[in-house]
């Protein structure tokens, strides 16, 4: 699967400079994301907790997502 693609400087696991082996693909929930982002377990947990990533691709994107935040 390759290396973790986390680039979040606020990630408590890697501070955006991860190089661990990726184990999952997560998808942005605030935009149409057909390719996803590879994450290691630690960064993936943080990404899921943020509410910005989910574990399934959805073509049904809430166009007003940023208004709800």
Backbone torsions as a table, in degrees:
resi	resn	phi	psi	omega
1	UNK	NA	-24.6	178.8
2	UNK	101.7	-164.8	-177.2
3	UNK	-90.9	156.0	176.3
4	UNK	-61.4	135.8	-177.9
5	UNK	-103.3	19.4	-179.3
6	UNK	-61.2	131.3	177.8
7	UNK	-130.4	19.0	-178.0
8	UNK	-85.0	111.7	179.6
9	UNK	-63.2	-17.5	178.4
10	UNK	-91.2	2.7	-179.8
11	UNK	-68.0	122.7	-179.1
12	UNK	-70.2	-15.0	-177.8
13	UNK	-83.7	-39.5	-172.9
14	UNK	-139.8	-8.2	-177.7
15	UNK	57.6	32.0	174.7
16	UNK	84.6	11.3	-178.6
17	UNK	-131.1	47.3	-176.2
18	UNK	-77.0	147.9	175.7
19	UNK	-136.2	11.8	-179.0
20	UNK	-71.4	165.4	177.9
21	UNK	-70.6	129.8	178.7
22	UNK	-76.8	143.8	179.7
23	UNK	-125.2	-7.0	-179.0
24	UNK	-150.8	158.0	173.9
25	UNK	-113.2	124.9	177.4
26	UNK	-116.9	154.4	-173.9
27	UNK	-120.3	139.0	176.2
28	UNK	-62.7	139.3	179.1
29	UNK	-100.4	-9.5	-177.5
30	UNK	-97.4	3.2	179.5
31	UNK	-157.2	166.9	176.9
32	UNK	-74.7	112.6	-176.4
33	UNK	-126.7	98.4	-177.1
34	UNK	-90.0	-16.9	-175.8
35	UNK	-100.6	-30.0	179.9
36	UNK	76.1	177.5	-179.1
37	UNK	-130.2	133.4	179.8
38	UNK	-80.4	134.4	179.7
39	UNK	-133.6	147.2	168.1
40	UNK	-78.1	170.2	-177.6
41	UNK	-58.1	-43.9	-177.8
42	UNK	-66.2	-49.2	-180.0
43	UNK	-67.9	-35.8	177.7
44	UNK	-62.7	-42.1	177.6
45	UNK	-60.9	-44.5	179.4
46	UNK	-64.0	-41.5	-179.9
47	UNK	-63.6	-41.3	178.5
48	UNK	-66.1	-41.7	-179.5
49	UNK	-65.1	-25.7	-179.8
50	UNK	-69.3	-22.6	-177.6
51	UNK	84.7	-2.1	-178.9
52	UNK	-89.7	-20.9	-179.1
53	UNK	-120.0	148.4	174.6
54	UNK	-132.8	171.2	-176.3
55	UNK	-94.7	4.3	178.3
56	UNK	-134.6	142.9	173.5
57	UNK	-75.5	135.5	176.2
58	UNK	-131.4	126.5	176.8
59	UNK	-76.8	-13.8	-179.6
60	UNK	-89.3	85.9	-179.1
61	UNK	-92.2	133.1	176.3
62	UNK	-74.5	107.5	-176.2
63	UNK	-61.2	-24.6	-179.1
64	UNK	-99.5	22.0	-175.3
65	UNK	-53.9	-45.2	-175.7
66	UNK	-69.7	-19.1	175.5
67	UNK	-74.4	-23.2	-176.7
68	UNK	-86.3	-12.5	-173.9
69	UNK	-86.0	NA	NA
